[in-house]
Amino acid sequence: MSEFWLCFNCCIAEQPQPKRRRRIDRSMIGEPTNFVHTSHMGAGDMFGDRMNSVIDHSVTWLTNNITQITLSSLKYL
């Protein structure tokens, strides 16, 4: 037996190249227009005063209970 290959080029459409977005560089970016600075959000702003009160409470608790914590940890030595 022999093999028979037939190619139908008319039925196979050439795949179009995907359109690539142009790479943006600094020269393409202009100055902001109608910019209004309304607030600032930084890493320390996420919790604000709530985080300070939590830290203050924790430090106060540790200061008041350091003797009991130290004595209880010595029991296990």
C-alpha positions, 0 to 999 in steps of 0.5 A: 500500500502506498500513502497518498497526500493531498493538500488543499491550500484553498481551505486553510486560511492564513492565521492573522498575526495578533495585534500587539499593543505599542510599548509605552515609554515615559515620553508618551506620558504627559503631565496630569490635567485637572489634578486635585490632591484630596488625600494621602494613603500610606502604609501607616495610614491604614490603621491610623489611630486605632493601631496606636491604641492597640499598641499602647494597650499591648504595651500597658498590658505587658508592663502590668503583667511582666512579673506573672509572665516571667514567673510562669515561664520559669516554672517550665524550666 
